[in-house]
Amino acid sequence: MTVHELSGDECRSLIESQEVGRLAVIIGGYPEVFPVNYAIVRDRIVVRTDPGAKLARAQFERVCFQVDDLDRATRTGWSVLIKGVVHRLDDTHHLGDEIARAAQRIAPWVGSERRQVLVITPVSTTGRRIGAE
Amino acid sequence: MTVHELSGDECRSLIESQEVGRLAVIIGGYPEVFPVNYAIVRDRIVVRTDPGAKLARAQFERVCFQVDDLDRATRTGWSVLIKGVVHRLDDTHHLGDEIARAAQRIAPWVGSERRQVLVITPVSTTGRRIGAE
């Protein structure tokens, strides 16, 4: 078994291959992790959430977004970790129209409206692949 | 699609059904998420890590441990979130012998020694199931 650091390009390509990631935010001094559907707009991660939900209250905060694909049978896989800041999408947001269109294409698993759009602007991206050799 | 809050018993039983979870810690003001193998000792979550790794430097800190099982095809699944405090296992640790034995049974995916054992003592457990009806 080996661990191999992934390049930025590899990280981006792997993130584009998935549709569910995990958004971690800090609430009351504790990290909390939420599975979310997402879209990518340039290097931004876009998620939708219910305006009443815990996640919707987060803004201008340091977060991380993590995506992985792990195979229990072969014990191989990869994990990509993006650290960044999260903002609520509003009318003044940089790339706002493009982000709003992408958000419409995210199909949330839960049937609620999820009108709140959160945008994660990456500060750093790292990734590791765990291989069989 | 519905969201259903899980009871504590349901959360425990679901966590016992998996072997990979995600440990989120706060480093430099940002949450970071690491996939980990784990064991359960009473209500404690036990993970092994490399003493040189980033995770091994975390101690006496607020963390969360999250486990999920999400099916992209049917868009159903569940997620359990445990908030708690993490300690390094040492000779004085409560339930230390029992935890050390459990840690030996965790088979890490990566071949490094992973001699450092971290113990997460839960403060709160919550879970949600996303169903098709």
Interface residues (C-beta under 8 A of the other chain):
Chain A: M1 T2 V3 E19 V20 R22 A24 V25 I26 G29 Y30 P31 E32 V33 F34 P35 R62 V63 C64 Q66 D68 L70 R72 R75 T76 G77 S79 L81 K83 W109 V110 G111 S112 V123 I130
Chain B: M1 T2 V3 E19 V20 R22 A24 V25 I26 G29 Y30 P31 E32 V33 F34 P35 R62 V63 C64 Q66 D68 L70 R72 R75 T76 G77 S79 L81 K83 W109 V110 G111 S112 V123 I130
